[in-house]
Every structure is written in C-alpha cells, then in structure tokens.
Amino acid sequence: MTWSFSIGRILGSDLRVHVTFFLLLAWVGFAAYSEAGLPGAIENILFVIALFACVVAHEFGHALMARRYGIATPDITLLPIGGLARLERMPENPRREIAVALAGPAVNIVIWALLVVVFGAGISVDDLAVIDSTGPGFLQRLAIVNLFLAVFNMIPAFPMDGGRVFRAFLCLWTDRVTATRWAAIAGQVVAFGLGFAGLSGGNPVLVLIALFVFVAANAESQDVAMRAAARRVLARDAMITRFESLHPEDTLDVAANAVIRTTQHEFPILDPNGRLLGFLTREALFAALAGDGSRLQAVSSIAETQIPTVSLLTGLEQVLDTLHTGAPAVAVCTESGHLTGYITRENVGELMVLQGR
C-alpha cells in the first residue's frame, strides 16, 4: 500500500504503518491536551497505541488461521481506521472461510477476557458513554474497545469479518459470485448508515469508516466476479503482444522518448536473444528523471528484475494471484525463456469489460 512503511516482520508477515496513522495520534493528543493537559494527552496516545496493538493481534488471528490452510499473508498495514491483513487469497471452502473470518474477533474476545479476569478490568454500561475520555481506567477502556471490536466486526456485511461469515453461509445455497454480491450490498447499506450517523453527529471518523466500507465492499465484489470469469481464460488470451521493448544499455533519454510515442506504462527490457531481463515502469522512470541521476544512465539500473513468468496455458486466475504480490506485470514466456507477451492489472480489467463480465 502506498504511503506506508515497514516497521519489521512478525510471524512471517511484513508489519507496515500508513503515514496517516500518525495524523490520528497527533489529533488524539491535541484533543486530549485541550481537555486534560499533558497527562491526558500522554494517556490517550498510549491508549491508542495499545488499542492498535490489539488490532494487530486481531489481524494476526486471521493470518495465522489462513496459514493453516496454506494461505500466506504478505503484509499487515495499520491505518487510522484499523488494520488490514493482505491475504494472498481467501479460502473458497465455506467452513475454512468462516474459520479465518472468526479468528480475528476471537483474538479480541480473548484479550477482553484476560483484561477482565486476570487484570480485573471490570466494565459497566455507563463506561460505554465515556469511552473516549480518561474517566474509566486505562485497562477498562481497553477491555471495552476489544469487546466493541469483536461485536462490530461481526456485523454481517463486507468487508467486516461478519460479512465473510455471511458470504460463506450464502455459498451453501448459491454460487460464490452471487453470495459475494449480496454480502457487498449489505456492506454498502451499513456504510450508508455509518455515514449518516457520522454526518449527523459530527464524527469524521465514522464518515471515514463508512467510505472505506463502501469502497472495500464494492472492490471485493468486483474481484470475486473477475476471478470467476478468469477461471475460463488462459494467459495467452489476455496478454499484450504488441509492445515496444528496451535494451539493457538504453539510456533514460531513450526510455523517455518511448513513453512519449507510446501508451505503454511498462517496458520490457530484453537481451539480444529476446530473453526478459526486467521491466521499466513509468513511475520508476519519472522518479529517476526527477532525481539527481544522469539522463544517460542505463535503464537496467532502475529496472524491476523480480518479474514472475508464466506459460501460455497458465490460467488467468493464477496470473491474478501473482499480480497481487505487487509485480508491475507478469511475463508470458516460452520454455526457452523468450518473451511472447505480458499481462498487467489494467489489461485484465479491460479484457473482463470487453467480455461483458
């Protein structure tokens, strides 16, 4: 995810923090300082950090359960509205999907139980009304929020965990695309409700959550529909076959001219025998031209060399999984390693639109 940076690897997943998370800390600290001075600001900032540690634990609940079914989690990103575990894919077996979805809220329930039973963080209904203040004790507030996270995430609407459970149950009676569509509609209904509540109560966080829920629900529905259509398509049917390539010794000036006279966003770099050495993206080229580097440096010095390759008969669904790893393109090569074409997210989307998916 752009505008995020890694703070380390935990249990095989890259833990990332989005820069806007620090805006949340600054806002919480300023608001608390205005009401309770420096001690209140420090306590609320520490509370937010503790809360997001619980959010990270929630996401690792999903990740570790998914790992049991052979599904990796490349990274987990902390956002102002929560955490996002990027699983390579969701299990399509309904029971496994339910297990992965429930693992996150289960972690929050365990944390809540530990805080209440072991640390004596008793809670009452009255505490819910003042959860955003320093009135209740630190551990009390943390216990309340963990219970709230577990309950809120079980709302049967995408992209919450309850939406995935809802989708899995629907899959018992209908196909996955239809089940996802209904779960996404439920998610967008919930988003409208959250947005209305946020605008009525002057709560910008609720509005932000509503926007995220609405967009994520729609994206999930489109992704599942695309994957269903991709099962019937091979790499040879989706690849770009007419393209301009570069030589490894070509300069940035040569690449810049290629960008101007073509519509390509990425350029394969081929050796004299036509074998793929890497890809030069427009983003990498623009960054190099805007920096202090010479326009006469070779394109091979800024090329992306870790390019996944597939054969002509590889299924497009497998190509989509590969593209989700962050590669700019997937190369379609012969057995001898010669490039015959390549596939990007953009041309997969165009193919699905043209096929009426």
N, C-alpha and C positions, 0 to 999 in steps of 0.2 A: 504494500500500500504506500502511495506517495506521501511525503511529508511525515514519514515515520522513521525511526532509527532503532537499531538493535541495542539492547542492554544486556545481552547474554543469551545462552542456550540453557534450557531446563528440560530434562527428561526427553531430549531429542528434538525439541521444538525451539525455534528462534523466538524469543520474547521481545516484542517491539513496543515502542511508545509513540503515539501520534503527538506532534508538537502542540496540538490544541488542548491536550491534556493539561499542560502547564498553564494554559489560559484559565482552565477550570480551577486549578489550585490558587491562582492569583485572585480570581473572582471570589472564591470561598474565603480566602484570607482577608481580603479587603472588606467584605461584608461583615465578617466576624469581628474584625478590628474596629469597625464603625460602631458596633453594638457593645462589645465586651473588652475592647482594648487588646493589647498584645497577648496576654494569656489566652483569651478566647480565640484569637487568630491562630495561635500555635496549636491549640487543642483541635480546632476544626480542620486544620491542614493535616495533622496527624491522623484524624479520624478518616478523612478522605483517602489517605494513603493506605490505612488499614482496610478500608472498605474495598479498595481496588485490589488489595492482596487477596481478599475473599473472592473478588470477581475473577482473578487469575486462577485461583483454585477451582472455581466453577468451570472455567474453560478447560482446565486440565482434566477435569472429570470427564468431559466429552472426549478429549484427546486420548486419554488412557483407555477408555472403553472402546473407542474406534480402533485403537491399536490391536485390541484382542481379535478384531475381525480383519486384520491385515491392512488397515487404512491409516496412512501416516498423516501427521499434522505438521506441515512445514513451518508455520509460524502462528503466533497469537499476538494480537495487537490491542493495546489499551487505548480506548477512545474516551472522550468526555462522557459519552452516554453508556459506557460499559466496555466489555471485551468482545473480541471477535476471533474465534478459532477458525483458521482456514484449513479445513479438512480437504484431502485430495478428492474425496467424493463422499456422499452419504450412502450407507448400505441400502440396497433396494429391497432386501428382505424386511418385511414389516416388523417382525419381532426384534431384529437387530437394530433397526432404526429407532424403535421405542427405547431399547436399552441405552443407545448412545444419547438420545434426547433426554432421558430421565437422569442420566449420570450427573449432569451439571446441577440441577436443583437438589439432587440427593446430597451433593457436597455441602450446599448451603444449609440444608437441614441438619447435617452432622455438625457443622460449625455452630449453628444455633443451639443445638443440644449440648455441646461442650461448654459453651459460654453460660448456659443456664444451669446445667447440672454440676459441672466441675468448678466454674468460677462464680457461681451464684448470681448471675446477671438476670435477676427477676424482671419481668416486664408486665405492664398493665395496659389496658386500652387507652388510658389517659396519656400514656407516653407517646402514642402514635401521633397525637396532635402537636407535640413539641419536639419531634424527632430532628428538626433542622436547627435546634438551639442547643446550648450546652447544659440545659436543665437536667435531663436524665444523665445518669453516669455514662462514662465512655463505653464500657462493656455493654451496658443496657442498650444504648443506641446501636452498637454493632450487632447485637443479637436481634434487635427489631428489624434492622435492614436486611440481615441474612434471611430472616423469615419472609420478609416482603419480597426479596429477590426470588425465593423459591416459589411463592404463590404467583407473583407477576409473570414469571417465565412459563407458568403452566396455563396461561390464557390460550385457548385453542385457536391460535391464529399465527400465521407466519409473520416474521421469522423467529418468533419465540419458540422455546422448546415444546410448549403445548401444541403449537401448530404442527410440528413434526410428528408428535404423537397422534394428532387428529388426522394428518395425512396418512400415516401408517394404518390407522383403523379404516379409513376410507378405501385404502388399497385392497382390503379384504373383499370389497364388493365391486370395485370398479378399477379401471386402469390407472397407472401412476400419473399420467398427464392430467386426467380429469380430477383425480384426487388433489393434485397439487394446485390446480386452478381454483378449486373450492376453498382450500386452505389459504390460498393467496387472497381470495376475495374476503374471507373472514379477517385476514390481517389488515387489509385496506379499510374495512369497516371500523376495526379497532383504532386504526391510525386517525380516521376522521374524528372519532370520539376523543382521543387523546389531544388532537389538535384543537378541537373546540374547547375542551377543558383548559388547555394551556392558554388560549387566547382570552377566554372568559376570566380566568383567574390571574392573568398577567404573569404566567410562568413560562419563561422562554425555554427551559429545559424540557418541559412536556412537549412544546411545539417541535423542538429539535428531535426528540424521540419519535414523535408522530411522523415527521418527514422521513426519518431513517426506516421506520417500519413500513411505510407506504412504498418507498423505493425498493427496499430489500424484498418485500413480498412479490412485487412485480418482476424483479430480476430473477427470483427463484423460479417463478412460473415459466418465464421465457427460457431459462436454462434447461429445465426438465423437458420442455417441449422440443427444444433444439436437440437435446440428446436422444430423445425418442426418434426424431427424424434422422439423426446421424447414424443410427444403427443400420439403416438401409443404404448407406452411401460409403464408398471407398475413397481412399486418399486420391486416387487418380481422377475421380470425378470432381474434386474440389480444388485441386492445386492450380496455382498460377503457372502458366507455361511460357508466357511471353513477358520477358523481363530483361532489363539491362544489368549486366554484371560488371564488377570491377576486378582489376588485377591487384595483387597484394602490394605492388610498388607504386600504384597510382597515388597521386597526392590528394590532399583535401580540396585543392582547387578543382581537380578533375571531378571529384565526387560532388562538389557544389554545382558544377555545370550540369551534372547528371540529374541532380534534384530539380534544377530549373526546367530542363527539357522533358522531364517525365513526370508521371503522377505517383511514382513509387515512394513508399515510406521506408523501405528497407532494401538494401542492395547486397546480393550475394557476392562474396569475394572468392574467386576461383583460381586455382593454379593453372599452369599452361595445359594440363591434361584434362581440365574440366572438373577437377575434384574440389569439393567445397572446403574452404578454409575458415569461413566465418561469415557473419553478416555485419554490415554497417547500417545503423539506423539513423534516421534524420535527426533524432534527439541527440545522439552521440556526436554527430557531425556539427550541429548547431552549437553544442556546448564547447566543442574543441575550437570552433571558429571564434566564439565569443571570449575564449580564454586567451592565455598568453602564448599558446603554441603556434608554430610556424605553419602557414598555409601550404608549405612544401613538404610537410611530414607525410609519411606513408599512411594510407587508410588502414593498413594492417595493425598499426599501433593503437588504434582506438576501436578495433572491431570486436564484436561479441563472438567468441570462439566456441562457447559451450552451446552448440546448436543440436538439438535432438534430430535424429533421422528416422524415417520410416520407409517402408516399401510401397510400391504402387497399390498393393492389395490390402494394405492396412485399413482397418475400419476407421471411419471418421470419428467415432466416439472415443477411440483410443487417442486420436490426434487432439481432440478437445481436452482430454485429461492432461496431455503433455503440454498444451498451451497454457494451462492453468498454473504450471510451475514457474511462469514468468518469462519464458523464452520469447523473443520477438517473432519467431517463425519456426515452423517445423519443416525440415528439408525432406523432399521425396527423392530418394536416390536409388540407383541401380545396385546390383550386387557388387559391382566393381567400384562403387563409391562416386559415380558420376551424378551430378545434379540434373534431374529432369524437371523439377518444379518445386514450389514451396507453398505452404499454407499459412495464412495469418488469421487472427480472430475476425478481422474485417471481411475477408473474402468468404469465410464460413458463414457469417451473418448474411452477406449478400446472396449466397447460394440458397440459404433457407428462405429468404424473402422471395427470390425468383421461383422457387418450387412451391410457393404458397403455404409455407409452414407457419 
